[in-house]
């Protein structure tokens, strides 16, 4: 029988956080994520994972407390859902999504929502998968980014007005980043090293409060990159990805 487990205040220190179980370079990020989740759990944050040593999990929260530029009432927001490697094709994605949907119904929520995109994009939930499970596009932003929702009562969430800007005044390479994803600390380290080597001006802006997250000037789901005042990507960067991004 397939077993899943929810991260709680009692087990958050001992349960592995699936998306960064390999490589010592991400250990700082894992510790940061544990601390971040510990603070969010009383707010209704859920991290549910396969009870095994693998990257199989879903992470969601009440939309009102979700650190994303999406607004609405009485919804659950899915930050991330990941099934990888040998665990693919076994129904885990369906099981985890169904758990979230049933959890929303148990709480008498109006529905469940998630940020996706017209084309498959790294670090965003696959549109085709949630569409198969009843989600529909309820809002969109330039660049092909879409807000998908499964509504139980006809109400729908939306991107914040600020998020529609997709621009900032600063012309330097600028990265808005949160503390939720365990890959972020190492990504920042590699970006800073590359920018120092190449003498590229860099501005790093920590998104360290719910208020900041709700009022960001573009798409954000832990990470957002701007250059020459324009939004570029939510793709987590390392030296190689940044090099290609700036060359393009």
C-alpha positions in Angstrom: 0.0 0.0 0.0 1.3 3.5 -0.9 1.9 5.6 2.1 2.2 9.4 2.3 3.1 11.6 5.2 2.4 15.3 6.0 5.2 17.4 7.5 4.2 18.6 11.0 5.7 20.6 13.8 6.7 17.2 15.3 8.5 15.7 12.3 9.7 18.8 10.3 13.2 18.3 11.5 13.4 14.6 10.7 11.5 14.2 7.4 13.5 14.8 4.3 12.2 17.6 2.0 12.1 15.7 -1.2 13.2 18.3 -3.8 16.7 18.6 -2.3 17.7 15.2 -1.0 20.9 15.0 -3.1 24.0 17.1 -2.9 25.6 18.8 0.1 25.6 22.1 -1.7 21.8 22.4 -1.0 22.0 21.6 2.7 21.8 25.3 3.8 18.7 25.6 1.6 17.1 22.6 3.2 17.7 24.0 6.7 16.3 27.4 5.5 13.2 25.6 4.1 12.6 23.7 7.3 12.6 27.0 9.3 10.3 28.6 6.7 7.8 25.7 6.8 7.9 25.6 10.6 6.7 29.2 10.6 4.0 28.6 8.0 2.4 25.4 9.4 0.2 27.3 11.9 -1.2 29.2 8.9 -2.5 26.1 7.2 0.6 25.3 5.1 0.7 21.7 3.9 3.7 19.7 2.7 2.6 16.2 1.8 5.2 13.6 0.5 5.6 10.0 -0.3 6.9 8.1 2.7 10.0 7.1 0.9 13.4 8.5 -0.1 12.2 10.2 -3.3 11.1 13.5 -4.9 7.4 13.0 -4.7 5.4 15.8 -3.0 2.8 18.5 -3.1 3.0 21.8 -1.2 0.1 24.2 -0.8 -1.4 26.8 1.5 -4.5 29.0 2.0 -4.3 31.6 -0.8 -4.7 34.4 1.7 -1.4 33.3 3.3 0.4 32.2 0.1 3.5 34.2 -0.7 2.6 34.9 -4.4 1.1 37.9 -6.2 -2.3 36.2 -6.5 -5.4 37.4 -4.7 -8.8 35.8 -3.9 -10.8 34.5 -1.1 -11.2 31.0 0.4 -8.9 29.2 -2.0 -6.0 26.9 -1.6 -2.9 27.7 -3.6 -0.5 25.0 -4.9 3.1 26.2 -4.7 4.8 23.1 -6.1 4.0 19.5 -7.1 6.8 17.2 -8.1 7.0 13.5 -9.1 10.4 12.5 -10.4 12.6 9.6 -11.5 11.4 6.0 -10.9 8.3 7.2 -9.1 6.7 8.6 -12.3 3.8 6.8 -13.9 2.6 5.3 -10.6 -0.3 7.7 -10.0 1.4 9.8 -7.3 0.7 13.1 -9.0 -3.0 12.2 -9.2 -3.1 11.0 -5.6 -1.4 14.1 -4.3 -3.6 16.5 -6.3 -6.7 14.7 -5.2 -5.6 15.0 -1.6 -5.3 18.7 -2.0 -8.7 19.0 -3.7 -10.4 16.9 -1.0 -8.7 18.9 1.7 -10.1 22.1 0.1 -13.6 20.5 0.2 -13.2 19.4 3.8 -12.4 23.0 4.7 -15.3 24.3 2.7 -13.0 26.2 0.4 -14.1 27.8 -2.9 -11.5 26.0 -4.9 -7.8 25.3 -5.6 -5.5 27.4 -7.8 -2.0 27.3 -9.2 0.3 29.4 -11.5 1.1 27.7 -14.7 2.0 28.7 -18.3 0.9 28.0 -21.9 4.2 26.3 -22.6 5.8 23.9 -20.1 8.0 26.0 -17.9 10.6 24.9 -15.3 9.5 25.6 -11.7 5.8 25.9 -12.6 3.1 23.3 -12.5 2.4 21.6 -15.9 -0.8 23.0 -17.4 -1.8 19.8 -19.2 -1.8 17.8 -15.9 -4.0 20.2 -14.0 -6.3 20.7 -17.0 -6.9 16.9 -17.1 -8.1 17.2 -13.5 -10.6 20.0 -14.1 -8.6 23.1 -13.7 -9.3 26.0 -16.1 -7.5 29.2 -17.0 -9.1 32.1 -14.9 -6.5 34.8 -15.5 -3.3 35.4 -17.5 -0.4 37.8 -17.8 1.9 38.7 -20.7 4.5 36.1 -21.4 2.1 33.2 -21.4 1.7 32.9 -17.7 -1.7 31.6 -16.5 -3.6 31.2 -13.3 -5.4 27.9 -13.3 -8.3 27.2 -10.9 -10.7 24.4 -10.0 -13.7 26.4 -8.7 -16.3 24.7 -6.5 -18.7 27.7 -6.4 -18.1 29.8 -9.5 -15.8 32.3 -7.8 -12.2 32.7 -9.1 -8.9 34.2 -7.9 -6.8 36.6 -10.0 -3.3 37.9 -10.4 -2.7 41.1 -8.4 -2.7 44.4 -10.3 0.9 45.0 -9.5 1.9 41.6 -11.0 0.6 42.7 -14.4 3.4 45.3 -14.7 6.2 42.8 -15.3 8.6 45.7 -15.1 10.7 47.5 -12.5 12.6 50.8 -12.6 16.0 49.2 -11.8 17.9 48.4 -15.0 20.4 46.1 -13.3 20.1 42.3 -13.2 17.6 42.0 -10.4 16.4 38.9 -8.6 13.5 38.7 -6.2 13.8 35.6 -4.0 12.1 33.8 -1.2 13.2 31.3 1.4 10.8 28.5 0.5 12.8 26.6 -2.1 15.9 24.8 -0.9 17.7 25.4 -4.2 17.7 29.2 -3.7 20.7 29.7 -1.5 23.1 27.9 -3.8 21.5 29.5 -6.8 22.2 32.9 -5.3 25.7 32.0 -4.5 26.4 30.9 -8.1 24.8 34.0 -9.5 26.8 36.3 -7.3 30.0 34.6 -8.2 29.3 34.8 -11.9 28.3 38.5 -11.7 31.5 39.3 -9.7 33.6 37.5 -12.3 32.0 39.3 -15.2 31.5 42.7 -13.5 27.8 42.5 -13.9 25.8 44.8 -11.6 23.4 42.7 -9.5 20.5 43.6 -7.2 19.1 40.9 -4.8 15.8 41.6 -3.2 14.6 39.2 -0.5 10.9 38.6 -0.4 10.7 38.1 3.4 7.1 38.9 4.2 3.6 38.1 2.9 2.9 41.7 2.1 6.0 41.9 -0.1 5.0 38.7 -1.9 1.5 39.9 -2.6 2.7 43.2 -4.1 5.5 42.0 -6.3 5.7 43.6 -9.8 5.3 40.4 -11.8 5.1 36.6 -11.7 6.7 35.0 -8.6 6.7 31.5 -7.1 9.8 31.8 -4.9 12.0 33.5 -7.6 11.8 36.1 -10.3 14.5 37.6 -12.6 14.5 41.1 -14.2 17.0 42.7 -16.5 17.0 46.1 -18.1 13.7 46.7 -16.2 11.9 43.8 -17.8 10.8 40.5 -16.3 12.7 37.6 -17.7 12.0 34.3 -15.9 11.0 32.4 -12.8 13.7 29.8 -13.8 16.1 29.2 -10.9 19.5 30.3 -12.0 23.0 28.9 -11.8 26.1 30.2 -13.6 25.3 28.3 -16.9 21.6 29.3 -17.0 22.4 32.9 -16.2 25.1 33.0 -18.9 22.7 31.7 -21.6 19.9 34.0 -20.3 22.0 37.2 -20.6 23.4 36.1 -24.0 19.9 35.8 -25.3 
